[in-house]
Amino acid sequence: GPAHLFRLAGKCFSFVESTYKYEFCPFHNVTQHEQTFRWNAYSGILGIWHEWEINNNTFVGMWMREGDSCETKTRQTKVHLVCGKSNKLAYVSEPSTCVYSLTFETPLVCHPHSLLVYPTLTEALQRKWDEAEQLLYDELITDQGYKKILKEIFEEAGLLKATEEKEAEKQSQKISLEFQTVEKCSKEYKQLSEELKKLKVLLDQHGIAYKANSGE
C-alpha cells in the first residue's frame, strides 16, 4: 500500500464507546474490550490485517478479517481512512452482526493523491495496467474484463488476497511448470531416489521391514 502510511505501523489508537474500548493497530489488528467489572467481560479480536478496500483505483479502507468466531462466521472490520488534523479513531459502528465499521482520521490521507493505487505498483504492473487501459479504450475488452485484469494486478501486488481456489490453481500451475523439462524430471527423480535410500537406512536401523512395489 501507500508507503507514507507505514509510519502508522507499530502504533495503536483507541476509542471508547459506551462500555466498550476499541483499539485499532494499523497493519496489525482491531480489538474490543468491555469496560466493566463483570467477571466474564468480553475482550477479543474484531479482525486481523488482511487486505485493502480499493474503489475507483483508490485505497478507501483497510479490511481486518478472521477475528474471533461469532456464531457461524468470524468477526471482521472495515477501517475507513479519512482526512483529519491528527491520527485518531473517530467513530465505530456495527452495520451488520459481527461486521464492524471504524472511521480513522489522519493527516496522511489529506493530499488528493495520497491514496492512489497506481504509484504504489511496480513498473511491470503499471505497464500491465496501461495495456489494460489501452485495450479498454480500443474496445477490445469489456468494462468487466478491464475490472478483472485490475483485480489480478492488485492481487499480484499483494493489495488484495486471492481466493483459496485461485491460490490452489497457482500452486498446481507451479507444480506443472516444475516438471516441464526432462532435465527437471531427472533432477527431481535423483533427489527422490537419494531421499528413499536415506529412509530405507532409517527403517533398517529401527528393524522395520520395507516392502517395495513396482512404483518405487
N, C-alpha and C positions, 0 to 999 in steps of 0.2 A: 504493500500500500504506500501512501504518501510518506516519504522519508521524514518530513518535518514533524509527523505525528508520533514518531518513535520516541521522542523525548518524554512522552506520557508513560512509556513502559516503565514498570517498576514502581509506579505511584498508584495510590488508591484514593477515591473520592466518595464521601458518604453523604447520605440524605436521610433524614428522619421523617417518617410519615405515620401519624397516629402512634401505634405501639411498635412499629417496625423500623429498623435501621437497615438501609440498603447500602451496599458498598460495591462500587464499580472500579475494577482494576483493569485499565485498558490492556489489550493483548494478553489477558490472563483469565479473569472470571468476574462474575457478578454474584454476590451473596446477600442473604436476607437473615436478619437476626431479630427475634422477637424481644422487645424491651419490656420484660415482665418478670415478676418474681415467681411465676408458676414453675413447678418442678420440671414440667415437660415442655418448656418454652421452645418454639421452633427456631432452629438455626440450620441453614442449609445453602446449597449452591443452586442458583437460578440459571446457570449456564456457564459453559467454558468457551473461551475464544475459539471460533470455528471458521468464519468467512465474512466477506464484505457483502453488504447490500449495494448493488450497483443499479442505478436508474438513469437513463438518458446519458450514459457514458460518464457518470459522475458517482463518486463514493457518497452515499447518503447515510449509511449507518453500518454498525457492526453487529453481526449475529453471534450471540453466545448460546451454544446449544449443549445437549447432553448433560443437563443439570440433574438434580435429584429426581427420582422417579415420582410420578404423580398419576395415580390411577393406572391407566394402560400405557402412558407415554412418559417422556421425561420433560422437565421444565426447560423453557428456552426464553431468551430475552433479546429484543432488538434495541440497540442503543442508537438513537438519532443524534447526529452531530450538528449542532447549530452555533452560529456566531455569538460570542458573548465577551464581556470585558475581562472575565477571569475564568480559570478552569473550575467548573463546578457542576455537580449533579443537580439539575434544577427541577425535575418532575419525574414521577413514577406512577404507572397505572398498570392494570391487568385487563387488557381488552377482551381476552378470552381465557378460559380456565387454563392455568399453568403456562400461559404465554404472556410475558411481561413486556412493557414498553418503557424505556428510560430516555430522558432527554438530557444530553450532556452539552453544556455550553463551554466554548473555548475560543480564545482569540486566534488560535492556529488555523481556524477554518474561515476566517473573515475575508481573506483575499478571494476575489472571484475565481481565480484559477487554482486555489489551494486543494480542491478535491477532484481535479480532473484525473481520469484514469490513464489516458494516453501517455502523458510524460513519465509515468512510473514504469512503463513497459520497456523491455529490451528492444534494441534496434530491429532484431529479427521479427519480433511480434508486432512492432509498429509497422513494418513492411507488410506483414500479413493483413493487418487492419487496413492499410492504404489500398491494398489489392482488392479487399472485400468492398471498400467504398467505391472503387472504380467499377467493379462488377455490378454493383447495385445501380450506379449512375448509368451504365451501359444497358441496364435492364436485362443482364444475363443471369441474375439471381433475383429471387423474390425478397420481400422485406423479411419474411420468415427465415429464408436461407441466410440472409445477412446476420440476423439475430443469433442464429445457430453458430455461425463462424465466430461471432463476438464472444459467445458463451465459451466456445472451445479455447479462444485466446485467453480469456480470463481464468479458465481452469488451468491452462498451461502455465500461466504466470503465478499460480498459487493463490489468486484472489478469491476464487470460488472453489469449493470442494466438489470433485467429480462424484457422481453417484456410485454406489457399490458395484453396479453392473458394469459401469464404464471402467472402474478400476480392474475388475476381473478380466474384462476384454483386453485392457492394456497389458496385463500380466501374461495372458495367453499369447498375445502378439509378440511379446518379448521372448517367450519360450520358443515360439516357432522360428523367430529370427536367429536364435542361438544355434539351431541345427540346420541352417540353410546350406552350409558347405560341407563337403566330405572331410576337409581338414578339421572343422569344428567337431564333427561327429567322432572322428578318430581320437581327437584330443579328449573329449568327454569320456569315450569308451575306455581309454587308457587310465584316466583318473578313477573311474568307477572300478576298473579291474584292480588297481592298487588298493583302493578302499576295501574291496571284497577280500583281498589277501589278508589285510590287517584284521578284518572282522573274523576270518577263519582262524587266525592265530589266537585271537582272544577267546573264541569258542573252545579251541583245543585246550587252552590254559585252564578253562573252567570245566573241562570234561563234558562239554555239551556236543552231542553228535550233530554234524552238519549234513543235511540232505540236499544234494544238488539236483537241479532239474534242467531240462533241455533249454530253458530260457536264461541260464546262468549268465 
